[in-house]
Amino acid sequence: MTGAALLTLATLVTSSAFPEGLVPDESGFKGAVKVVSATEEDGFAIVLAEVPFLDVYGKDQLGLARLVIQREALEKSGSLPAFCFVHYEMDVAGAQGIAREGWVHSTAVYDAAHPIDTSVGNGNNLARAILQWVRRLPFVDRSRLHIDGGSQGGYMALAMSADNFPVTSTTADVPVVNWAYNFSYFVKNKPATKYPVAFEESPLPIMCMVTGLADQSMAYFGNDLGADAWYYLSPIAYLDRIANPVLVTSVTGDMLVPMEQMSRTHFVPHDPTRFPEGYVRDFDTLTVCKKARKVFEECIPAEETFIHVEPLQENSFEVTFDLFQHPEKKPDKRPEVKQKTWSKDHQWSLSYANEGPPLPGASHVSFKWAMVGNSFWQYYRDAVPAPDILNKAKLKRLMERYEGRLSNLPKLKDGTPVHRLNYPALEQRDVLMGLADYATLGETHRARLLALCEALKAPKVFREAASMAAAP
């Protein structure tokens, strides 16, 4: 950041006008973001903005995003790393808790005019546009980007980590990593859930509640569960493009994202006597898409993988459907908050919560847990990103983004490839800015970028980015 920019930012932060003017309105290009409101609450700036994006058909759409920034943290450092919560909306209180740790927090926001869409549909495209906008903010440290999400958002955290750069770290809680399996699981179990009955009448109530997600996604990609589209939508198809440290959390009792798609050994089989007739979750039985017949552990290097199995916590209790409907009935005695176990020496940390077999009334968990990943993202917030967050697969994807031609795109039900790019000028700007940001991390980073550019015959502007100072 230039001296003039720092002076302007300091004036905005310390002036009585804060937070108005902190986040600039953009103009003069396709995809420019407009600030809707900027307010201050208990020392936090809360900014709502309209984010244009291109949908799965390449048509113009408009989404909403919210930023939360702690005034004290920004005054102290002048620039802040970005914590991007993807797909689902995090409430302001939750965002303030993270911003208090020294982050700019971003999340999508949904209302009647800007409804949430399935994560494999327009949700994916909106997340890309929000991330690129966050990286354009003048007070964001672009070399520190953490991506976080759970369930569909866990899938999105992995998907965004594969295509964006530089990414410092990722936390994905109970992520869908294999859509071919997960949607087959929903569809084949419709008779067992009695979908589409009211979820209260279903023997598998919470699973019944989310089964419609398959129908929403098939509206885009068709109902052939053997189609390659479901593989190319899945993180298992592009894990080579995720080069940053990742903490993945999965739960043995998960009824919505079965852990069978993560591992062939660490899941716990269900008890058929407790489930309606016909209920099935076997991975090989359900995965009819041939390309998708591999679990997550089989797709990442063993030498880069750390697996920790967490036993059920003391004072945990079964989260029955009755407790789901009436949380006020939950016992007063709860598990104590515990940091998740992960490894600094491995790229992939897989945290498996072992609560035994899944139970019919469960959601993502069958028992109450109190585990958090703060130590992971706090560590990578401060650590210098390793040079190998850029690899050949990532640079190849950045070249494709710059040239506007992505490979291995899933096909929509009409046979055309899904659109997964933002506005062309913004894609090119984000790619070059990211490469320049990476090059400023150190001479080793710069040398690695140049070597990879040479190996892949990258465009001349990529090599030039290695010599650029980070753009203001």
C-alpha positions in Angstrom: 0.0 0.0 0.0 1.4 3.4 -0.9 2.0 6.2 1.6 -0.8 8.3 0.2 -3.2 5.4 0.5 -2.2 4.7 4.1 -2.7 8.3 4.9 -6.1 8.3 3.3 -7.1 5.1 5.1 -5.8 6.4 8.5 -8.0 9.5 8.0 -11.1 7.4 7.2 -10.5 5.2 10.2 -9.9 7.9 12.7 -12.4 10.5 11.5 -15.9 10.9 12.9 -17.2 9.8 9.5 -16.1 6.2 10.0 -17.2 3.9 8.5 -18.7 6.0 5.7 -16.2 6.1 2.8 -14.1 3.2 4.2 -15.3 0.9 1.5 -15.3 2.7 -1.8 -18.1 2.6 -4.4 -16.6 1.2 -7.6 -17.4 2.5 -11.1 -16.3 2.6 -14.7 -16.2 -1.2 -15.3 -18.4 -4.3 -15.5 -18.8 -5.9 -12.1 -18.3 -2.7 -10.1 -19.6 -3.1 -6.5 -21.9 -0.5 -5.0 -22.1 0.1 -1.2 -25.7 0.0 0.0 -25.1 1.0 3.6 -22.2 1.6 6.1 -22.9 1.7 9.8 -21.0 1.4 13.0 -22.0 -0.9 15.9 -19.9 -1.2 19.1 -16.7 -0.3 17.3 -17.4 -2.4 14.2 -18.0 -1.2 10.7 -20.8 -3.1 9.1 -21.0 -2.6 5.3 -23.6 -4.0 3.0 -22.8 -4.0 -0.7 -24.4 -5.1 -4.0 -22.0 -7.4 -5.9 -22.7 -8.0 -9.6 -21.8 -11.4 -11.0 -22.3 -13.7 -14.0 -24.5 -16.7 -13.4 -24.1 -20.3 -14.7 -25.4 -19.2 -18.1 -23.1 -16.1 -18.3 -26.0 -13.7 -17.6 -25.8 -10.7 -15.3 -27.0 -11.1 -11.8 -26.8 -9.1 -8.5 -25.9 -10.5 -5.1 -25.4 -9.0 -1.6 -22.4 -9.2 0.6 -21.6 -7.9 4.1 -18.2 -6.8 5.6 -17.5 -6.5 9.3 -14.3 -4.7 10.4 -13.2 -3.8 13.9 -12.2 -0.2 14.1 -9.5 -0.9 16.7 -7.9 -3.7 14.7 -7.7 -1.6 11.6 -6.3 1.4 13.4 -3.6 -0.8 14.9 -2.4 -2.4 11.7 -3.5 -0.3 8.7 -4.4 -3.4 6.7 -6.1 -6.7 7.7 -6.2 -10.2 6.4 -9.5 -11.4 4.9 -11.7 -14.2 6.4 -14.2 -15.2 3.8 -17.2 -17.2 5.0 -18.6 -18.7 1.8 -22.1 -19.7 0.6 -24.2 -19.5 3.8 -24.7 -16.2 5.6 -23.0 -15.7 8.9 -24.8 -13.4 11.3 -23.3 -10.1 12.4 -22.5 -11.3 15.9 -20.5 -14.3 14.6 -18.7 -12.1 12.1 -17.8 -9.6 14.9 -16.2 -12.5 16.9 -13.9 -13.2 14.0 -13.3 -9.6 13.2 -12.2 -9.1 16.8 -9.3 -11.5 16.1 -8.0 -9.1 13.5 -9.8 -10.0 10.3 -11.9 -8.3 7.6 -14.9 -10.7 7.6 -17.0 -11.2 4.5 -20.2 -13.2 4.0 -23.0 -13.4 1.4 -26.3 -11.9 2.5 -29.7 -13.2 1.3 -33.2 -11.6 1.2 -36.3 -11.8 -1.0 -34.7 -9.9 -3.8 -31.4 -11.8 -3.5 -32.3 -15.4 -2.6 -29.8 -18.1 -1.9 -29.1 -20.6 -4.7 -27.7 -24.1 -4.6 -23.9 -24.1 -4.1 -23.2 -25.9 -7.3 -25.4 -23.4 -9.2 -25.2 -19.6 -8.9 -24.0 -19.8 -5.3 -20.6 -20.8 -6.7 -20.5 -17.8 -9.1 -21.5 -15.3 -6.4 -18.8 -16.6 -4.0 -16.2 -16.0 -6.7 -17.3 -12.4 -7.2 -17.4 -11.7 -3.5 -13.9 -13.0 -3.0 -12.5 -11.0 -5.9 -14.2 -7.9 -4.5 -12.7 -8.4 -1.0 -9.3 -8.6 -2.6 -9.8 -5.2 -4.2 -10.5 -3.5 -0.9 -7.7 -0.9 -0.1 -7.3 -2.1 3.5 -7.1 -5.8 2.9 -3.8 -7.7 3.2 -4.2 -9.7 0.0 -1.4 -12.1 0.9 -3.5 -13.4 3.8 -6.8 -14.9 2.7 -8.6 -17.6 4.8 -11.7 -19.3 3.3 -14.2 -21.0 5.7 -17.5 -22.8 5.3 -19.6 -25.8 6.4 -21.7 -28.4 4.6 -22.5 -26.8 1.2 -20.3 -24.0 2.4 -17.6 -26.6 3.1 -17.8 -27.7 -0.5 -17.6 -24.0 -1.5 -14.5 -23.4 0.7 -12.7 -26.2 -1.2 -14.0 -25.0 -4.6 -12.9 -21.4 -4.0 -9.5 -22.5 -2.7 -9.0 -24.4 -6.0 -9.5 -21.4 -8.2 -8.4 -18.3 -6.2 -4.9 -17.2 -5.4 -3.2 -16.6 -3.1 -5.1 -18.5 -0.5 -3.4 -18.8 2.9 -5.6 -21.4 4.6 -8.9 -23.2 4.4 -11.3 -24.7 6.9 -14.1 -26.9 5.5 -16.5 -28.4 8.0 -18.5 -31.5 7.0 -17.9 -30.6 3.3 -19.5 -32.4 0.4 -16.5 -33.6 -1.5 -18.3 -36.0 -3.9 -21.6 -34.7 -5.3 -22.1 -37.9 -7.4 -22.3 -39.9 -4.2 -24.1 -37.3 -2.1 -26.9 -36.7 -4.5 -27.3 -40.4 -5.2 -27.6 -40.8 -1.5 -30.5 -38.2 -1.4 -32.3 -39.6 -4.4 -32.0 -43.3 -3.6 -33.2 -42.7 -0.1 -36.3 -40.7 -1.0 -38.6 -43.7 -0.3 -36.9 -44.2 3.1 -37.4 -40.5 4.0 -40.9 -40.4 2.4 -39.8 -37.2 0.6 -41.6 -34.9 -0.1 -43.7 -35.3 3.0 -43.5 -32.6 5.7 -40.2 -33.3 7.5 -41.9 -33.7 10.8 -43.7 -36.8 9.4 -40.5 -38.3 8.0 -38.7 -41.1 9.8 -35.5 -39.3 8.8 -36.7 -35.8 9.4 -33.6 -33.6 8.9 -32.4 -35.6 5.9 -35.9 -35.2 4.4 -35.6 -31.4 5.0 -32.5 -31.1 2.8 -33.3 -33.7 0.1 -34.7 -31.0 -2.2 -31.2 -29.8 -2.7 -30.7 -32.6 -5.2 -33.7 -31.5 -7.2 -32.5 -27.9 -7.2 -29.1 -28.9 -8.5 -30.5 -31.3 -11.1 -32.5 -28.4 -12.5 -29.2 -27.1 -13.7 -27.3 -30.3 -14.5 -29.9 -33.0 -15.3 -30.9 -36.1 -13.4 -28.4 -38.6 -14.7 -26.5 -39.5 -11.6 -23.9 -41.3 -13.8 -23.0 -38.2 -15.7 -19.5 -36.9 -15.5 -20.9 -33.5 -14.5 -21.3 -34.6 -10.9 -17.6 -35.6 -10.8 -16.3 -32.3 -12.2 -18.5 -30.4 -9.7 -16.8 -32.3 -6.9 -13.7 -31.2 -5.0 -12.2 -34.7 -5.6 -11.8 -33.7 -9.2 -9.6 -30.7 -8.5 -7.7 -31.3 -5.2 -4.4 -30.8 -7.1 -5.3 -27.1 -7.5 -5.7 -26.7 -3.7 -2.1 -26.0 -2.6 -2.6 -24.2 0.7 -3.0 -25.8 4.2 -6.5 -27.2 4.7 -8.3 -28.4 7.8 -11.3 -30.6 7.0 -13.7 -31.8 9.7 -16.0 -34.8 9.3 -18.3 -36.6 11.7 -19.1 -40.3 11.8 -22.8 -39.7 12.6 -23.4 -37.2 9.8 -26.8 -37.9 8.2 -26.6 -35.2 5.5 -23.0 -35.5 4.2 -22.1 -39.1 5.0 -18.5 -39.6 5.9 -18.3 -42.6 3.6 -17.2 -40.2 0.9 -14.2 -39.2 3.0 -12.7 -42.6 4.0 -13.0 -46.3 3.5 -11.9 -47.1 7.0 -12.7 -44.3 9.5 -16.5 -44.1 9.1 -18.9 -46.1 11.4 -21.6 -48.2 9.7 -25.2 -47.5 10.6 -27.4 -49.9 12.5 -30.1 -51.1 10.0 -32.5 -52.0 12.8 -32.8 -48.3 13.7 -33.6 -47.1 10.2 -36.5 -47.5 7.8 -36.4 -50.3 5.3 -34.4 -49.5 2.2 -32.1 -46.9 3.7 -28.7 -47.1 2.2 -25.4 -45.2 2.4 -22.8 -47.6 1.0 -20.3 -45.6 -1.1 -19.7 -48.1 -3.9 -23.4 -48.9 -4.2 -24.5 -45.3 -4.5 -21.7 -43.9 -6.7 -22.9 -44.8 -10.2 -20.6 -42.1 -11.8 -17.5 -44.2 -12.6 -15.1 -41.2 -12.5 -16.3 -40.4 -9.0 -15.7 -43.8 -7.4 -12.9 -42.7 -5.1 -13.0 -41.3 -1.6 -11.3 -38.2 -0.5 -8.4 -39.9 1.3 -7.6 -41.7 -2.0 -7.2 -38.3 -3.8 -4.6 -36.6 -1.6 -1.0 -37.5 -1.0 -0.5 -39.8 2.0 2.7 -38.0 2.9 0.9 -34.7 3.1 -2.1 -36.0 5.1 -2.6 -35.9 8.9 -5.6 -37.7 10.4 -6.8 -37.2 13.9 -9.8 -39.1 15.3 -11.5 -37.2 18.2 -13.4 -39.3 20.7 -16.8 -38.1 22.0 -16.4 -35.2 24.4 -17.3 -35.4 28.0 -20.8 -34.1 28.8 -21.9 -34.6 25.2 -25.5 -35.7 24.6 -27.5 -37.1 21.8 -29.0 -34.3 19.6 -32.4 -35.9 19.1 -35.0 -34.5 16.6 -37.0 -33.3 19.7 -34.0 -31.3 20.8 -33.5 -30.0 17.3 -37.1 -28.7 17.4 -36.9 -27.5 21.0 -33.3 -26.4 21.8 -34.5 -25.0 25.1 -34.7 -28.7 26.3 -31.0 -29.2 25.9 -29.1 -30.1 29.1 -27.3 -27.3 30.9 -24.2 -29.4 31.1 -22.3 -29.1 27.8 -18.9 -30.2 26.5 -16.1 -27.7 27.0 -14.9 -25.8 24.0 -11.8 -27.5 22.5 -9.4 -26.6 19.7 -9.4 -29.1 16.9 -6.2 -31.1 16.5 -4.2 -30.4 13.3 -0.7 -30.5 11.9 1.6 -27.7 10.9 3.8 -30.3 9.0 1.1 -31.5 6.6 -1.0 -29.7 4.0 -4.1 -31.7 4.8 -5.4 -32.0 8.3 -8.4 -34.3 8.6 -10.2 -34.1 11.9 -12.7 -36.9 12.3 -15.2 -36.6 15.1 -16.1 -40.2 16.2 -19.5 -40.2 17.8 -20.3 -43.8 16.7 -22.9 -44.7 14.1 -25.4 -42.2 12.6 -28.8 -41.9 14.1 -32.1 -41.4 12.2 -33.0 -38.0 13.7 -29.5 -36.5 13.3 -28.3 -33.6 11.1 -24.6 -33.3 10.5 -24.0 -34.5 14.1 -25.7 -37.1 16.2 -24.2 -35.7 19.4 -23.3 -32.3 20.8 -19.8 -31.2 20.0 -17.8 -28.1 21.0 -14.7 -27.9 18.8 -13.3 -24.9 17.1 -10.6 -24.2 14.5 -9.4 -20.8 15.7 -5.8 -22.0 16.3 -5.5 -23.1 12.7 -6.6 -19.9 11.0 -4.8 -17.7 13.6 -1.6 -19.5 12.9 -1.8 -19.1 9.2 -3.0 -15.5 9.6 0.4 -14.6 11.0 2.7 -17.2 9.3 4.4 -16.3 6.0 2.7 -18.3 3.3 4.9 -21.2 2.0 6.2 -20.9 -1.6 4.4 -24.1 -2.5 0.9 -22.5 -2.2 1.6 -22.0 -5.9 2.0 -25.2 -7.9 1.7 -26.2 -11.6 -2.0 -27.1 -11.4 -2.8 -23.8 -9.7 -0.8 -21.7 -12.2 -2.4 -23.6 -15.1 -5.8 -22.6 -13.7 -4.8 -19.0 -13.3 -3.7 -19.0 -17.0 -7.1 -20.4 -17.9 -8.9 -17.7 -15.9 -6.7 -15.0 -17.5 -7.5 -16.3 -21.0 -11.2 -16.9 -20.2 -11.3 -20.6 -21.0 -11.6 -23.0 -18.1 -11.0 -26.7 -18.6 -13.0 -29.7 -17.2 -16.2 -27.7 -16.7 -19.3 -29.7 -15.9 -22.0 -29.6 -18.5 -25.5 -28.2 -17.9 -28.4 -30.4 -18.8 -28.6 -28.7 -22.2 -25.1 -29.9 -22.9 -23.3 -26.6 -22.7 -20.5 -26.1 -20.2 -21.4 -24.2 -17.0 -20.2 -20.6 -16.8 -17.7 -20.2 -13.9 -15.9 -16.9 -14.6 -16.5 -13.4 -13.4 -16.3 -10.4 -15.8 -13.3 -10.8 -18.1 -11.4 -7.6 -17.0 -12.0 -8.5 -13.3 -10.7 -12.0 -13.8 -7.5 -10.7 -15.5 -7.0 -8.0 -12.8 -7.4 -10.5 -10.0 -5.1 -13.1 -11.5 -2.3 -10.6 -12.1 -2.8 -8.9 -8.8 -2.6 -12.3 -7.0 0.7 -13.2 -8.8 2.2 -9.9 -7.9 1.1 -10.3 -4.2 2.7 -13.8 -4.1 5.9 -12.5 -5.6 6.3 -9.9 -2.9 6.3 -12.6 -0.2 10.0 -13.2 -0.8 12.7 -14.1 -3.3 12.0 -17.8 -3.0 8.3 -17.1 -4.0 9.4 -14.9 -6.9 11.8 -17.5 -8.2 9.2 -20.3 -7.9 6.7 -18.2 -9.9 9.3 -17.5 -12.6 10.2 -21.2 -12.8 6.6 -22.3 -13.1 5.9 -19.7 -15.7 8.8 -21.0 -17.7 7.7 -24.6 -17.4 4.1 -23.9 -18.4 5.0 -21.2 -21.0 2.8 -18.7 -19.2 1.9 -15.4 -20.8 4.6 -12.6 -20.6 2.4 -10.6 -18.3 2.6 -13.4 -15.7 6.4 -13.2 -15.7 6.2 -9.4 -15.5 4.0 -9.8 -12.4 6.9 -11.4 -10.6 8.7 -8.1 -10.8 5.7 -5.9 -9.9 5.1 -4.4 -6.4 1.7 -5.3 -5.0 -0.9 -2.9 -6.5 -2.3 -0.4 -4.1 
